[in-house]
């Protein structure tokens, strides 16, 4: 059975693995049908899962409709997170973005599709540079006050937007973001440059999407030679199938064989091993896929294995992180005596 975690600086109890639902629906021409989607959600719930992540844009609302019909009658036991921002009508300039008008329209539409009176967690789906962050955080607080939304978070955003928003919210007594959502995997560690340090500072939960890097870390291309995947073109465009990434995937395969588990389990277990605040979001188009990947929660990678994967996939943090962490600057900032003889918390802890 899955264990539970507190999401960020809140009392909300969520499963240590979140179920992503972008593969539920057929309006985009791919994905699981409704019957299969319900089977996957039931298998997740039966394993102790209670944290389901969706978005209004997924299959143009069809995904939310699937979830609404499945969760009916058992609504309060589940933590339903959905998102708004992305355009639901490309002919209407106000049917997209993070402004108040689109937010209110989107939430009302999601409530109807989900057949519920409230959304547990509303994510801002992506940063919108046309809308002041002050407008967004203020409008979100209104939704919480109205009882339509319980908690808020931000997906796919620069770190400074989230930090500035939470500082303003704290000063004004408004609702603050309790989590961020970002692409994070052995092939995508870019959030370590600023998003993760920011989340650590503000005690935010980190939900990691694409922990399998579009299936590349599942052995899809390194074990079976399945080059006809529906996601192959997208993975190629994102550079996930470049040789240096496939080298990492083959190393994941090797470790999986040593542990006697699937490659997907190793990739997800690595995300979990990064710390308490990390929650991988896993998707599936088959019940067998969700059952296999959920087993990652019980896979305890050794410290040596985690360190090996960390070192193998380490990225250049760049300026200012590496500059500030250098021995020379640390001596200059703290003084040689303090640097060598006093205990200091790590930078960006």
Secondary structure, DSSP 8 states (H G I E B T S, - for coil): ---EEE-SSS--EEESEEEE-TTB-STTS-SB-HHHHHHHHHHHHHTT--EEE--TTGGGGHHHHHHHHHHTT-GGGSEEEEEE-S-S-TT-TTSSSSSHHHHHHHHHHHHHHHT-S-EEEEEE-S--TTS-HHHHHHHHHHHHHTTSEEEEEEES--HHHHHHHHHHHHHHT---EEEEEEE-BTTB-GGGTTHHHHHHHHT-EEEEE-TTTTTGGGTTTTTS-----TTHHHHHHHTTTSHHHHHHHHHHHHHHHHHTS-HHHHHHHHHHTT-TTEEEEE--SSHHHHHHHHGGGG----HHHHHHHHHHT-----TTHHHHHSHHHHHHHH-HHHHHHS----TT-
